[in-house]
Amino acid sequence: MSEKKPILVTRSSMPPYEEFIEAIRPLWESAWLTNMGCFHQELEARLTEYLQVPRMKLFVNGHQALEMTLQAMELRGEVITTPFSFASTTHAIVRNGLTPVFCDINSEDYTLDATKLEERITEKTSAIVPVHVYGNLCQVEEIERIAKKHGLKVIYDAAHAFGVKRNGVGVGNFGDASMFSFHATKVFHTIEGGGVAFSEESLGTRLDYLKNFGIVDKETVKYAGGNAKMNEFQAVMGLCNLRRLDGEIAKRKRVAARYRERLSGVPGIRLTRPQEGVTGNYAYFPVIFDGYSAGRDEIYDRLAAAGIGARKYFYPLINRYDCYRAQYDYRETPVAAYLADRVLTLPCYAELEEIEVDRICDVILGEQE
Ligand code: T4K
């Protein structure tokens, strides 16, 4: 039976129904549903602990978390980022009235190529927004060395990197701030949701104001803020999911291991090499088809015909979007352009069974009945 079940690129982890219902019961008693209620406060504290970061603020989603962090830093001019990401990364820069400047990525882990960073810096540059894409850690030391030399802020898009550690240090400790996404499709989710980790206390105060219309107190509005508060239902979902998170990541690890068993060493199929000292979260399983007997698009179509929804994350590149292509030339980021045409992210989630991973691999390897 399970052989015929459609498989999508991911599937939200759900807490047991009764547990969630029981956990939201107090909301009917208090009728306090949003505006930094007690569950919001509890989740903020728990996540600060789980991610081992000095400070953390929660948001309605990851995008608003990033957009408001850039606003809180009062950046000006140009911000360097990569085009190999989800739309959100560049949009957050543009929606702050800043100009994105695209730096290429490296072909090992698809993060910003720090050797090409300095040539993108001008006197207008105020910050760098690198992306820990697929949960791969950026070249943090080199990026931060260059940032320091030029007096630039570093804000990581860590949407994919929840729980990732290097030599025991949580990923949210790098740079001036790191944005995490808690979207339904992520390793840890609050339905929609996001958070920012940082160390500077005054940044936290500004983020609190900005996500609540810039209101400081009942009679003082200091900033032109927006509304980006996480509500209590989201926070409860997060608290329930956090209890099971380590188990969910362990299950994802088994999925990734099975893919590696089946696909490693196949000529023309390239898997991401695990990074030294990095404990991953197995958020995504990207595969590069380069010189394989079939191209990426053909594999995508074959999988789709078999009811398997792999995704071309991240194709097209952001600098090829309708809204950006007039200002940018994607050929200036050739590695990103090359990989975007060849990458496919395979289904990866805790509930994915080994038999389903095998079915996916059979289709890719042309071994299905
Ligand atoms: N930066 C980066 C690098 C990001 O990847 C993202 C988000 C952000 C910033 C912004 O963070 P948020 O503001 O979203 O917190 C999905 C997600 O919506 C998006 O959060 C994510 N990146 C992006 C990579 O993937 P779509 O358009 O591909 O989603 P969709 O609706 O096609 O869903 C993908 C699959 O997930 C479905 O085939 C089935 C499964 N799914 C989906 C939903 C909505 C579930 O199992 N449950 C669900 O509720 O963008």
Boltz pocket constraint, residues with backbone or C-beta under 6 A from the ligand:
constraints:
  - pocket:
      binder: B
      contacts: [[A, 8], [A, 9], [A, 10], [A, 11], [A, 12], [A, 61], [A, 62], [A, 63], [A, 64], [A, 85], [A, 86], [A, 88], [A, 89], [A, 131], [A, 157], [A, 159], [A, 160], [A, 180], [A, 181], [A, 182], [A, 183], [A, 184], [A, 185], [A, 192], [A, 193], [A, 194], [A, 309], [A, 313]]
      max_distance: 6.0
